[in-house]
Amino acid sequence: MIDSSPTALPSSEPRAPVVIVGAGPAGLTLANVLRDASVGCVVLEAESRDFIEQRPRAGFLEEWAVRALERHGLAEGLLERAPTHSTCEFRVDGERHRFPYTEISGHHHFVYPQPLLVTDLVREYADVKGGDIRFEVRDVELHDIGTERPSVSYTDPDSGVRRRIDCDVVAGCDGARGVSRAALPPGRTHLSRLDYGVGWLALLAEAPPSSDCVVFGVHPRGFAAHMARGPQVTRYYLQCPPGDDPQNWPDERVWSELHTRLSAAGAAPLTEGRLIEKRVLDMHNYVVQPMAYGRLFLAGDAAHLVAPIAAKGMNLALHDALLLADALVAYHRTGETGGLRGYSAACLRRVWEYQEFSEWFAELLHGPSSGDPFRAGNASARLRRLFHSPAAAAAFAESYIGSTAVGNPR
């Protein structure tokens, strides 16, 4: 009988310079860049290929991220199919306030849902380049990450055999609940966390977008948002109590609240459709510092989470992956360790820029429904300044589209 438990003696496999745990945007971008640079790597993913190519996730890419992917030959499908956004809209007190951030900043967003990007990256790495990626692996464990001889073991899904890959570096790209962050020894890293005290009911509707841009509804009953995900699918959000049950939100109630919170003079009525997703997200942010220990380097949600208030998560994951790729290529070509030693600090500069903006924006959106007159008054002041001060508008536009001055990959 085959012992498939994590404690079974692993069968050693050929050594790989880099083992990447997790096949999301960060892991797959890193794998593609390393493959092109002839740096050997193996990608281990707990889910199936079909699952990761269909899992609903974020859809807004900042222009710097798209241009970086383009320089690495990873943006062909994106540039062919992704529409661009140049404006967002605030609806406050029954009025519409259009905010032309591209006109102000000179940059725009690309709308390309994460499943499409993941599909492109998997195809490029596995099918075009012949990269080594192993799906549905079980019981992944990281070993000796504090030494110069780390390894990763896992259970093969077909044979049930425990296997081990010795490597130089482990890239932990497996998200908030993955094994990489859990492998960090206590006391060697610190987790900073911010809870917003609100939930968002995340909705996907089989309905054409009702606006040509992202819409933020700032309402005493709670925040709401409209975000296009394609010509026939729209993402909506509704503020709700943290920990709320989606069953408390039948379709009729959902559409009633969306119509109420997003209503404004002159706005087109919302186009209703079948709701194909309902889940409650408790709004919180966290940051792991440092983002590396020994030979383990974290990237993406394994290292930090930014609530989806300003669509920063996927962009930060790509930023991490591109910086780590540059550092690993330099290390394996010349032995240069400066990039790896500076990786965490370089990533965290942008991480904290985005965290600060997320907190500021959250107060603007949630303050009016907080029940606290002081927070509501502050939110109103921020909105007035945003709409009437060119300096405030320029600062918001730069943060909203993504600063190109802080820790930007070459």
Secondary structure, DSSP 8 states (H G I E B T S, - for coil): ----STTS--EEEEEEEEEEE--SHHHHHHHHHHHHTT--EEEE-SS-HHHHHH-----EEEHHHHHHHHHTT--HHHHHH--EE--EEEEETTEEEEE-HHHHHS--EEE--HHHHHHHHHIIIIIIS--EEE-S-EEEEEE-TTSSS-EEEEE-TTT--EEEEEEEEEEE-S-TTSHHHHTS-TTSSEEEEEEEEEEEEEEEEES--SSSSEEEEE-TT--EEEEE-SSS-EEEEEEE-TT--GGG--HHHHHHHHHHHT--TT-------EEEEEEEEEEEEEEEESSEETTEEE-GGGTEE--TTSS-HHHHHHHHHHHHHHHHHHHHHH---HHHHTHHHHHHHHHHHHHHHHHHHHHHHHGGGSS-HHHHHHHHHHHHHHHH-HHHHHHHHHHHH--SSSS---
